[in-house]
Amino acid sequence: MSKVWVVNYSGHKIHKAKQYGEIVILTRGKVNVFQGDRLMYELVEQMKDIIEEDYILISGTPILNVFVLTIALTLIGKVNYLLYDARDNEYYIRTLIAEDVSRIIEEVKHGVKVED
């Protein structure tokens, strides 16, 4: 069964995310983001078993999301993330693949223009 890794839970309603898998809460409430190495270690410890079919529920302070997405991309090379749209009251799935990011970086570095 897939998991939904909740970056930060601070009481918001996440019940709709259960349709994507088992809820796993990584952090709760206020987190000391100024101890980055320690925080990264704790997150890796929790996420070491992440698989490609899992989801990241984007929530909390931006730096926590950066850490979690970086960990997922490093461990499995791909991340499915859930974005909540309050207007529709729904989560939307997006996927980020490390190889695609690397390709885009190389294209930009070499001046390759992508058409809209």
N, CA, C and O atoms as CSV, one atom per row, in Angstrom:
chain,resi,resn,atom,element,x,y,z
A,1,MET,N,N,0.837,-1.191,0.000
A,1,MET,CA,C,0.000,0.000,0.000
A,1,MET,C,C,0.875,1.244,0.000
A,1,MET,O,O,1.875,1.317,0.714
A,2,SER,N,N,0.491,2.204,-0.796
A,2,SER,CA,C,1.249,3.449,-0.840
A,2,SER,C,C,1.027,4.253,0.433
A,2,SER,O,O,0.082,4.018,1.187
A,3,LYS,N,N,1.926,5.210,0.648
A,3,LYS,CA,C,1.852,6.090,1.806
A,3,LYS,C,C,1.736,7.533,1.345
A,3,LYS,O,O,2.192,7.898,0.262
A,4,VAL,N,N,1.123,8.336,2.183
A,4,VAL,CA,C,1.072,9.782,1.990
A,4,VAL,C,C,1.907,10.386,3.109
A,4,VAL,O,O,1.513,10.374,4.275
A,5,TRP,N,N,3.049,10.906,2.739
A,5,TRP,CA,C,3.970,11.515,3.702
A,5,TRP,C,C,3.565,12.971,3.900
A,5,TRP,O,O,3.741,13.797,3.004
A,6,VAL,N,N,3.025,13.280,5.066
A,6,VAL,CA,C,2.583,14.641,5.383
A,6,VAL,C,C,3.788,15.402,5.929
A,6,VAL,O,O,4.313,15.065,6.991
A,7,VAL,N,N,4.220,16.420,5.207
A,7,VAL,CA,C,5.424,17.154,5.588
A,7,VAL,C,C,5.270,17.754,6.973
A,7,VAL,O,O,6.148,17.592,7.820
A,8,ASN,N,N,4.168,18.442,7.214
A,8,ASN,CA,C,3.934,19.049,8.526
A,8,ASN,C,C,2.439,19.067,8.810
A,8,ASN,O,O,1.642,19.568,8.017
A,9,TYR,N,N,2.080,18.507,9.960
A,9,TYR,CA,C,0.677,18.491,10.356
A,9,TYR,C,C,0.482,19.454,11.511
A,9,TYR,O,O,1.137,19.357,12.549
A,10,SER,N,N,-0.444,20.393,11.302
A,10,SER,CA,C,-0.730,21.353,12.377
A,10,SER,C,C,-2.232,21.536,12.556
A,10,SER,O,O,-2.707,22.629,12.865
A,11,GLY,N,N,-2.968,20.452,12.358
A,11,GLY,CA,C,-4.397,20.481,12.630
A,11,GLY,C,C,-5.288,20.665,11.425
A,11,GLY,O,O,-6.510,20.600,11.561
A,12,HIS,N,N,-4.727,20.892,10.250
A,12,HIS,CA,C,-5.568,21.082,9.071
A,12,HIS,C,C,-6.186,19.742,8.646
A,12,HIS,O,O,-5.668,18.677,8.979
A,13,LYS,N,N,-7.261,19.810,7.934
A,13,LYS,CA,C,-7.973,18.609,7.511
A,13,LYS,C,C,-7.221,17.935,6.366
A,13,LYS,O,O,-7.009,18.532,5.310
A,14,ILE,N,N,-6.825,16.692,6.589
A,14,ILE,CA,C,-6.088,15.953,5.569
A,14,ILE,C,C,-6.795,14.645,5.208
A,14,ILE,O,O,-6.229,13.802,4.511
A,15,HIS,N,N,-8.022,14.479,5.677
A,15,HIS,CA,C,-8.721,13.205,5.488
A,15,HIS,C,C,-8.885,12.828,4.017
A,15,HIS,O,O,-8.904,11.641,3.689
A,16,LYS,N,N,-9.002,13.804,3.134
A,16,LYS,CA,C,-9.161,13.491,1.710
A,16,LYS,C,C,-7.907,12.870,1.113
A,16,LYS,O,O,-7.980,12.198,0.085
A,17,ALA,N,N,-6.768,13.084,1.739
A,17,ALA,CA,C,-5.514,12.509,1.239
A,17,ALA,C,C,-5.439,11.006,1.497
A,17,ALA,O,O,-4.619,10.319,0.888
A,18,LYS,N,N,-6.275,10.489,2.382
A,18,LYS,CA,C,-6.261,9.054,2.697
A,18,LYS,C,C,-6.573,8.195,1.482
A,18,LYS,O,O,-6.208,7.020,1.445
A,19,GLN,N,N,-7.236,8.761,0.498
A,19,GLN,CA,C,-7.548,7.986,-0.711
A,19,GLN,C,C,-6.287,7.595,-1.473
A,19,GLN,O,O,-6.330,6.697,-2.314
A,20,TYR,N,N,-5.162,8.256,-1.193
A,20,TYR,CA,C,-3.913,7.973,-1.883
A,20,TYR,C,C,-3.015,7.009,-1.118
A,20,TYR,O,O,-2.017,6.532,-1.659
A,21,GLY,N,N,-3.354,6.721,0.124
A,21,GLY,CA,C,-2.552,5.775,0.900
A,21,GLY,C,C,-2.586,6.062,2.386
A,21,GLY,O,O,-3.298,6.945,2.865
A,22,GLU,N,N,-1.794,5.287,3.092
A,22,GLU,CA,C,-1.679,5.410,4.548
A,22,GLU,C,C,-1.014,6.740,4.897
A,22,GLU,O,O,0.014,7.093,4.320
A,23,ILE,N,N,-1.589,7.464,5.823
A,23,ILE,CA,C,-1.054,8.762,6.246
A,23,ILE,C,C,0.129,8.554,7.191
A,23,ILE,O,O,0.025,7.832,8.183
A,24,VAL,N,N,1.258,9.200,6.869
A,24,VAL,CA,C,2.446,9.183,7.720
A,24,VAL,C,C,2.834,10.636,7.966
A,24,VAL,O,O,3.175,11.360,7.030
A,25,ILE,N,N,2.782,11.055,9.209
A,25,ILE,CA,C,3.090,12.443,9.555
A,25,ILE,C,C,4.577,12.551,9.892
A,25,ILE,O,O,5.072,11.875,10.795
A,26,LEU,N,N,5.282,13.412,9.153
A,26,LEU,CA,C,6.724,13.576,9.347
A,26,LEU,C,C,7.055,14.558,10.461
A,26,LEU,O,O,7.943,14.291,11.270
A,27,THR,N,N,6.356,15.692,10.516
A,27,THR,CA,C,6.570,16.679,11.573
A,27,THR,C,C,5.214,17.221,12.013
A,27,THR,O,O,4.226,17.136,11.284
A,28,ARG,N,N,5.191,17.771,13.207
A,28,ARG,CA,C,3.958,18.351,13.738
A,28,ARG,C,C,4.227,19.759,14.254
A,28,ARG,O,O,5.229,20.020,14.919
A,29,GLY,N,N,3.295,20.660,13.925
A,29,GLY,CA,C,3.362,22.018,14.455
A,29,GLY,C,C,4.652,22.740,14.140
A,29,GLY,O,O,5.232,22.572,13.067
A,30,LYS,N,N,5.096,23.554,15.098
A,30,LYS,CA,C,6.297,24.368,14.911
A,30,LYS,C,C,7.541,23.479,14.956
A,30,LYS,O,O,7.703,22.656,15.858
A,31,VAL,N,N,8.404,23.661,13.973
A,31,VAL,CA,C,9.631,22.867,13.847
A,31,VAL,C,C,10.818,23.822,13.807
A,31,VAL,O,O,10.768,24.861,13.148
A,32,ASN,N,N,11.878,23.465,14.509
A,32,ASN,CA,C,13.094,24.277,14.495
A,32,ASN,C,C,13.832,24.034,13.177
A,32,ASN,O,O,14.554,23.047,13.035
A,33,VAL,N,N,13.648,24.927,12.232
A,33,VAL,CA,C,14.263,24.768,10.910
A,33,VAL,C,C,15.704,25.287,10.866
A,33,VAL,O,O,16.365,25.190,9.832
A,34,PHE,N,N,16.186,25.830,11.971
A,34,PHE,CA,C,17.541,26.364,12.012
A,34,PHE,C,C,18.575,25.298,12.342
A,34,PHE,O,O,19.774,25.579,12.321
A,35,GLN,N,N,18.140,24.089,12.643
A,35,GLN,CA,C,19.049,22.961,12.835
A,35,GLN,C,C,18.867,22.018,11.644
A,35,GLN,O,O,18.396,20.889,11.787
A,36,GLY,N,N,19.254,22.515,10.466
A,36,GLY,CA,C,19.014,21.814,9.209
A,36,GLY,C,C,19.584,20.412,9.148
A,36,GLY,O,O,18.908,19.491,8.688
A,37,ASP,N,N,20.826,20.229,9.606
A,37,ASP,CA,C,21.442,18.906,9.549
A,37,ASP,C,C,20.667,17.905,10.395
A,37,ASP,O,O,20.401,16.784,9.963
A,38,ARG,N,N,20.314,18.321,11.593
A,38,ARG,CA,C,19.566,17.430,12.500
A,38,ARG,C,C,18.185,17.118,11.915
A,38,ARG,O,O,17.735,15.973,11.938
A,39,LEU,N,N,17.536,18.125,11.405
A,39,LEU,CA,C,16.216,17.957,10.807
A,39,LEU,C,C,16.289,17.020,9.593
A,39,LEU,O,O,15.451,16.129,9.447
A,40,MET,N,N,17.275,17.217,8.736
A,40,MET,CA,C,17.455,16.358,7.571
A,40,MET,C,C,17.664,14.911,8.008
A,40,MET,O,O,17.074,14.000,7.427
A,41,TYR,N,N,18.489,14.695,9.015
A,41,TYR,CA,C,18.744,13.349,9.524
A,41,TYR,C,C,17.440,12.693,10.000
A,41,TYR,O,O,17.149,11.547,9.659
A,42,GLU,N,N,16.676,13.427,10.779
A,42,GLU,CA,C,15.413,12.879,11.308
A,42,GLU,C,C,14.431,12.545,10.183
A,42,GLU,O,O,13.738,11.529,10.239
A,43,LEU,N,N,14.376,13.396,9.171
A,43,LEU,CA,C,13.483,13.147,8.040
A,43,LEU,C,C,13.929,11.927,7.227
A,43,LEU,O,O,13.101,11.109,6.826
A,44,VAL,N,N,15.230,11.808,6.989
A,44,VAL,CA,C,15.743,10.647,6.257
A,44,VAL,C,C,15.445,9.364,7.036
A,44,VAL,O,O,15.031,8.363,6.451
A,45,GLU,N,N,15.651,9.391,8.331
A,45,GLU,CA,C,15.341,8.223,9.164
A,45,GLU,C,C,13.894,7.768,8.958
A,45,GLU,O,O,13.625,6.573,8.834
A,46,GLN,N,N,12.974,8.721,8.922
A,46,GLN,CA,C,11.559,8.393,8.763
A,46,GLN,C,C,11.221,7.950,7.343
A,46,GLN,O,O,10.354,7.099,7.144
A,47,MET,N,N,11.906,8.529,6.359
A,47,MET,CA,C,11.538,8.322,4.963
A,47,MET,C,C,12.375,7.264,4.244
A,47,MET,O,O,12.221,7.085,3.036
A,48,LYS,N,N,13.237,6.576,4.940
A,48,LYS,CA,C,14.175,5.668,4.276
A,48,LYS,C,C,13.489,4.574,3.463
A,48,LYS,O,O,14.115,3.989,2.579
A,49,ASP,N,N,12.228,4.286,3.739
A,49,ASP,CA,C,11.494,3.235,3.026
A,49,ASP,C,C,10.515,3.777,1.985
A,49,ASP,O,O,9.644,3.043,1.519
A,50,ILE,N,N,10.647,5.044,1.620
A,50,ILE,CA,C,9.743,5.625,0.629
A,50,ILE,C,C,9.873,4.871,-0.696
A,50,ILE,O,O,10.965,4.438,-1.065
A,51,ILE,N,N,8.760,4.717,-1.404
A,51,ILE,CA,C,8.765,4.040,-2.703
A,51,ILE,C,C,8.139,4.951,-3.759
A,51,ILE,O,O,7.500,5.950,-3.426
A,52,GLU,N,N,8.327,4.603,-5.024
A,52,GLU,CA,C,7.844,5.449,-6.128
A,52,GLU,C,C,6.337,5.659,-6.122
A,52,GLU,O,O,5.858,6.660,-6.656
A,53,GLU,N,N,5.591,4.756,-5.543
A,53,GLU,CA,C,4.131,4.867,-5.537
A,53,GLU,C,C,3.610,5.755,-4.413
A,53,GLU,O,O,2.405,5.994,-4.332
A,54,ASP,N,N,4.488,6.247,-3.547
A,54,ASP,CA,C,4.091,7.094,-2.425
A,54,ASP,C,C,3.847,8.532,-2.874
A,54,ASP,O,O,4.159,8.915,-4.002
A,55,TYR,N,N,3.283,9.311,-1.958
A,55,TYR,CA,C,2.953,10.713,-2.218
A,55,TYR,C,C,3.484,11.582,-1.084
A,55,TYR,O,O,3.551,11.157,0.069
A,56,ILE,N,N,3.858,12.798,-1.436
A,56,ILE,CA,C,4.236,13.816,-0.455
A,56,ILE,C,C,3.097,14.825,-0.404
A,56,ILE,O,O,2.721,15.388,-1.432
A,57,LEU,N,N,2.549,15.055,0.778
A,57,LEU,CA,C,1.520,16.074,0.943
A,57,LEU,C,C,2.230,17.360,1.349
A,57,LEU,O,O,2.740,17.479,2.463
A,58,ILE,N,N,2.255,18.308,0.439
A,58,ILE,CA,C,2.932,19.585,0.663
A,58,ILE,C,C,2.195,20.356,1.759
A,58,ILE,O,O,1.002,20.636,1.647
A,59,SER,N,N,2.936,20.694,2.826
A,59,SER,CA,C,2.330,21.424,3.945
A,59,SER,C,C,3.432,21.979,4.839
A,59,SER,O,O,4.561,21.488,4.837
A,60,GLY,N,N,3.092,22.985,5.582
A,60,GLY,CA,C,4.040,23.558,6.526
A,60,GLY,C,C,4.980,24.559,5.886
A,60,GLY,O,O,4.746,25.044,4.779
A,61,THR,N,N,6.036,24.855,6.599
A,61,THR,CA,C,6.997,25.864,6.166
A,61,THR,C,C,7.734,25.397,4.895
A,61,THR,O,O,8.025,24.210,4.749
A,62,PRO,N,N,8.025,26.310,4.002
A,62,PRO,CA,C,8.648,25.930,2.723
A,62,PRO,C,C,9.925,25.102,2.854
A,62,PRO,O,O,10.122,24.162,2.084
A,63,ILE,N,N,10.799,25.427,3.812
A,63,ILE,CA,C,12.066,24.702,3.906
A,63,ILE,C,C,11.846,23.230,4.231
A,63,ILE,O,O,12.617,22.382,3.782
A,64,LEU,N,N,10.816,22.911,4.998
A,64,LEU,CA,C,10.508,21.499,5.272
A,64,LEU,C,C,10.143,20.776,3.979
A,64,LEU,O,O,10.566,19.642,3.756
A,65,ASN,N,N,9.365,21.429,3.139
A,65,ASN,CA,C,8.985,20.836,1.863
A,65,ASN,C,C,10.202,20.642,0.970
A,65,ASN,O,O,10.311,19.630,0.277
A,66,VAL,N,N,11.119,21.609,0.982
A,66,VAL,CA,C,12.354,21.480,0.207
A,66,VAL,C,C,13.128,20.254,0.683
A,66,VAL,O,O,13.579,19.453,-0.135
A,67,PHE,N,N,13.284,20.102,1.984
A,67,PHE,CA,C,14.021,18.956,2.523
A,67,PHE,C,C,13.361,17.639,2.124
A,67,PHE,O,O,14.037,16.723,1.655
A,68,VAL,N,N,12.062,17.543,2.305
A,68,VAL,CA,C,11.350,16.289,2.026
A,68,VAL,C,C,11.408,15.951,0.537
A,68,VAL,O,O,11.654,14.798,0.183
A,69,LEU,N,N,11.190,16.921,-0.332
A,69,LEU,CA,C,11.263,16.664,-1.768
A,69,LEU,C,C,12.685,16.277,-2.183
A,69,LEU,O,O,12.862,15.398,-3.026
A,70,THR,N,N,13.687,16.916,-1.608
A,70,THR,CA,C,15.074,16.580,-1.901
A,70,THR,C,C,15.390,15.149,-1.470
A,70,THR,O,O,16.045,14.409,-2.203
A,71,ILE,N,N,14.935,14.771,-0.311
A,71,ILE,CA,C,15.148,13.403,0.186
A,71,ILE,C,C,14.503,12.394,-0.754
A,71,ILE,O,O,15.131,11.408,-1.141
A,72,ALA,N,N,13.251,12.639,-1.118
A,72,ALA,CA,C,12.541,11.710,-1.998
A,72,ALA,C,C,13.237,11.595,-3.347
A,72,ALA,O,O,13.419,10.486,-3.850
A,73,LEU,N,N,13.625,12.708,-3.937
A,73,LEU,CA,C,14.301,12.678,-5.231
A,73,LEU,C,C,15.637,11.942,-5.142
A,73,LEU,O,O,16.019,11.225,-6.068
A,74,THR,N,N,16.335,12.118,-4.042
A,74,THR,CA,C,17.625,11.454,-3.865
A,74,THR,C,C,17.451,9.953,-3.648
A,74,THR,O,O,18.198,9.152,-4.210
A,75,LEU,N,N,16.473,9.575,-2.840
A,75,LEU,CA,C,16.279,8.157,-2.525
A,75,LEU,C,C,15.682,7.365,-3.684
A,75,LEU,O,O,16.106,6.239,-3.946
A,76,ILE,N,N,14.704,7.940,-4.377
A,76,ILE,CA,C,13.996,7.153,-5.393
A,76,ILE,C,C,13.958,7.797,-6.771
A,76,ILE,O,O,13.474,7.182,-7.721
A,77,GLY,N,N,14.456,9.017,-6.901
A,77,GLY,CA,C,14.539,9.648,-8.212
A,77,GLY,C,C,13.230,10.170,-8.758
A,77,GLY,O,O,13.173,10.652,-9.889
A,78,LYS,N,N,12.185,10.080,-7.970
A,78,LYS,CA,C,10.855,10.511,-8.421
A,78,LYS,C,C,10.031,10.857,-7.191
A,78,LYS,O,O,10.187,10.252,-6.130
A,79,VAL,N,N,9.153,11.838,-7.347
A,79,VAL,CA,C,8.262,12.152,-6.234
A,79,VAL,C,C,6.899,12.563,-6.776
A,79,VAL,O,O,6.781,13.420,-7.652
A,80,ASN,N,N,5.887,11.928,-6.228
A,80,ASN,CA,C,4.503,12.331,-6.480
A,80,ASN,C,C,4.117,13.232,-5.324
A,80,ASN,O,O,4.260,12.852,-4.162
A,81,TYR,N,N,3.632,14.417,-5.633
A,81,TYR,CA,C,3.239,15.289,-4.539
A,81,TYR,C,C,1.797,15.733,-4.717
A,81,TYR,O,O,1.280,15.835,-5.829
A,82,LEU,N,N,1.168,15.992,-3.577
A,82,LEU,CA,C,-0.231,16.394,-3.538
A,82,LEU,C,C,-0.328,17.867,-3.210
A,82,LEU,O,O,0.227,18.338,-2.217
A,83,LEU,N,N,-1.042,18.590,-4.061
A,83,LEU,CA,C,-1.313,20.014,-3.833
A,83,LEU,C,C,-2.794,20.180,-3.553
A,83,LEU,O,O,-3.639,19.676,-4.293
A,84,TYR,N,N,-3.099,20.885,-2.487
A,84,TYR,CA,C,-4.487,21.094,-2.119
A,84,TYR,C,C,-5.015,22.364,-2.763
A,84,TYR,O,O,-4.398,23.425,-2.674
A,85,ASP,N,N,-6.160,22.242,-3.409
A,85,ASP,CA,C,-6.834,23.398,-4.003
A,85,ASP,C,C,-8.067,23.688,-3.152
A,85,ASP,O,O,-9.060,22.962,-3.211
A,86,ALA,N,N,-7.994,24.752,-2.365
A,86,ALA,CA,C,-9.090,25.095,-1.452
A,86,ALA,C,C,-10.371,25.424,-2.207
A,86,ALA,O,O,-11.469,25.180,-1.707
A,87,ARG,N,N,-10.235,25.972,-3.403
A,87,ARG,CA,C,-11.413,26.326,-4.191
A,87,ARG,C,C,-12.220,25.080,-4.566
A,87,ARG,O,O,-13.448,25.075,-4.484
A,88,ASP,N,N,-11.511,24.024,-4.978
A,88,ASP,CA,C,-12.178,22.776,-5.362
A,88,ASP,C,C,-12.305,21.795,-4.208
A,88,ASP,O,O,-13.001,20.787,-4.319
A,89,ASN,N,N,-11.632,22.089,-3.097
A,89,ASN,CA,C,-11.625,21.190,-1.943
A,89,ASN,C,C,-11.111,19.806,-2.338
A,89,ASN,O,O,-11.656,18.784,-1.920
A,90,GLU,N,N,-10.048,19.791,-3.156
A,90,GLU,CA,C,-9.482,18.541,-3.668
A,90,GLU,C,C,-7.957,18.609,-3.683
A,90,GLU,O,O,-7.362,19.686,-3.727
A,91,TYR,N,N,-7.346,17.433,-3.645
A,91,TYR,CA,C,-5.909,17.330,-3.845
A,91,TYR,C,C,-5.646,17.009,-5.306
A,91,TYR,O,O,-6.392,16.251,-5.927
A,92,TYR,N,N,-4.587,17.586,-5.850
A,92,TYR,CA,C,-4.170,17.308,-7.215
A,92,TYR,C,C,-2.765,16.725,-7.183
A,92,TYR,O,O,-1.900,17.202,-6.448
A,93,ILE,N,N,-2.549,15.697,-7.981
A,93,ILE,CA,C,-1.266,15.007,-8.031
A,93,ILE,C,C,-0.376,15.635,-9.092
A,93,ILE,O,O,-0.804,15.900,-10.215
A,94,ARG,N,N,0.858,15.863,-8.712
A,94,ARG,CA,C,1.887,16.279,-9.649
A,94,ARG,C,C,3.086,15.361,-9.405
A,94,ARG,O,O,3.253,14.828,-8.308
A,95,THR,N,N,3.910,15.182,-10.423
A,95,THR,CA,C,5.066,14.309,-10.294
A,95,THR,C,C,6.311,15.050,-10.744
A,95,THR,O,O,6.302,15.773,-11.740
A,96,LEU,N,N,7.378,14.856,-9.990
A,96,LEU,CA,C,8.675,15.436,-10.306
A,96,LEU,C,C,9.669,14.284,-10.427
A,96,LEU,O,O,9.778,13.452,-9.526
A,97,ILE,N,N,10.395,14.241,-11.550
A,97,ILE,CA,C,11.342,13.166,-11.808
A,97,ILE,C,C,12.737,13.772,-11.901
A,97,ILE,O,O,12.967,14.723,-12.648
A,98,ALA,N,N,13.662,13.208,-11.133
A,98,ALA,CA,C,15.022,13.761,-11.053
A,98,ALA,C,C,15.676,13.858,-12.426
A,98,ALA,O,O,16.335,14.856,-12.716
A,99,GLU,N,N,15.514,12.862,-13.268
A,99,GLU,CA,C,16.115,12.892,-14.617
A,99,GLU,C,C,15.583,14.063,-15.435
A,99,GLU,O,O,16.330,14.693,-16.183
A,100,ASP,N,N,14.292,14.352,-15.291
A,100,ASP,CA,C,13.703,15.482,-16.016
A,100,ASP,C,C,14.281,16.804,-15.531
A,100,ASP,O,O,14.560,17.700,-16.328
A,101,VAL,N,N,14.457,16.918,-14.225
A,101,VAL,CA,C,15.044,18.138,-13.666
A,101,VAL,C,C,16.463,18.313,-14.196
A,101,VAL,O,O,16.846,19.414,-14.590
A,102,SER,N,N,17.244,17.235,-14.208
A,102,SER,CA,C,18.620,17.290,-14.722
A,102,SER,C,C,18.644,17.689,-16.196
A,102,SER,O,O,19.483,18.491,-16.607
A,103,ARG,N,N,17.741,17.139,-16.984
A,103,ARG,CA,C,17.668,17.461,-18.414
A,103,ARG,C,C,17.341,18.940,-18.616
A,103,ARG,O,O,17.963,19.612,-19.439
A,104,ILE,N,N,16.366,19.439,-17.864
A,104,ILE,CA,C,15.976,20.843,-17.971
A,104,ILE,C,C,17.142,21.752,-17.586
A,104,ILE,O,O,17.389,22.762,-18.245
A,105,ILE,N,N,17.849,21.397,-16.530
A,105,ILE,CA,C,19.000,22.193,-16.100
A,105,ILE,C,C,20.046,22.256,-17.216
A,105,ILE,O,O,20.576,23.325,-17.521
A,106,GLU,N,N,20.333,21.120,-17.813
A,106,GLU,CA,C,21.322,21.082,-18.902
A,106,GLU,C,C,20.852,21.916,-20.095
A,106,GLU,O,O,21.649,22.629,-20.705
A,107,GLU,N,N,19.578,21.833,-20.425
A,107,GLU,CA,C,19.052,22.621,-21.541
A,107,GLU,C,C,19.183,24.112,-21.260
A,107,GLU,O,O,19.589,24.878,-22.134
A,108,VAL,N,N,18.845,24.519,-20.062
A,108,VAL,CA,C,18.935,25.931,-19.708
A,108,VAL,C,C,20.396,26.386,-19.714
A,108,VAL,O,O,20.709,27.466,-20.215
A,109,LYS,N,N,21.286,25.566,-19.160
A,109,LYS,CA,C,22.705,25.917,-19.142
A,109,LYS,C,C,23.266,26.089,-20.551
A,109,LYS,O,O,24.171,26.894,-20.772
A,110,HIS,N,N,22.730,25.334,-21.492
A,110,HIS,CA,C,23.230,25.379,-22.863
A,110,HIS,C,C,22.367,26.255,-23.775
A,110,HIS,O,O,22.538,26.241,-24.994
A,111,GLY,N,N,21.449,27.010,-23.188
A,111,GLY,CA,C,20.678,27.979,-23.947
A,111,GLY,C,C,19.578,27.410,-24.826
A,111,GLY,O,O,19.133,28.078,-25.759
A,112,VAL,N,N,19.130,26.194,-24.550
A,112,VAL,CA,C,18.052,25.606,-25.330
A,112,VAL,C,C,16.740,26.238,-24.909
A,112,VAL,O,O,16.380,26.202,-23.733
A,113,LYS,N,N,16.030,26.810,-25.854
A,113,LYS,CA,C,14.751,27.463,-25.562
A,113,LYS,C,C,13.619,26.440,-25.720
A,113,LYS,O,O,13.568,25.689,-26.694
A,114,VAL,N,N,12.724,26.433,-24.747
A,114,VAL,CA,C,11.570,25.556,-24.793
A,114,VAL,C,C,10.358,26.394,-25.187
A,114,VAL,O,O,10.095,27.439,-24.592
A,115,GLU,N,N,9.640,25.937,-26.176
A,115,GLU,CA,C,8.433,26.661,-26.619
A,115,GLU,C,C,7.303,26.436,-25.628
A,115,GLU,O,O,7.203,25.372,-25.016
A,116,ASP,N,N,6.449,27.448,-25.472
A,116,ASP,CA,C,5.291,27.339,-24.570
A,116,ASP,C,C,4.272,26.356,-25.102
A,116,ASP,O,O,3.236,26.140,-24.473
